[in-house]
């Protein structure tokens, strides 16, 4: 099985450097155009199913990816973005000013980070790990797509590479509409064969 992991397209809050988490904002014009480029790049991939985070920015990106295919988009709550609690809706600078110690841990010592009403990195990893293995057990066919969020994809790649939580930021920055591909063998072993590909934006 191949799992095509897609980061959602650029949103208005991405442009503002505003933290979204479980909150949402609309795709920008650039985001919509980039989603079309990705959909065109993958137009010949025969997906048996397209899955998406239930958040609007992921669902809208998934609708571009569907591109006339006669399959439904299935929402999977397990692959929502990291819940950032009180930080959601704030820009980076505001978080640094209001929560300096928490922000330092967030960026430098993820294993020590404690969320303000949201998830910590261990909770995020537990949720994603369960969701990923449930998906592998139940998804039909040989090729599926999953449209989700940067922290979710970082977590999935961390699991695949067996990185500890404290190495979360060692995964390179994931650009909007970037594509990563996981290959799952018959024994359930997972390998990342593509990571953070944005060739469709060239």
Protein Blocks (a to p, Z undefined) as FASTA:
>chain_A
ZZddddddddfklmnopafklmccdddfklmmmmmmmmmmmmmpccfbdcddfbfklmmm
mmmmnnopacdcdddfklgccdekjmnopafklmmmmmmmlmmmmmmmmmlpccehiacf
klmmmmmmmmmmmmmmmpgcjbdcddddfklmmmmmmmmnopafklmmmpccddehiacd
ddddfkopacdfbghiaklmZZ
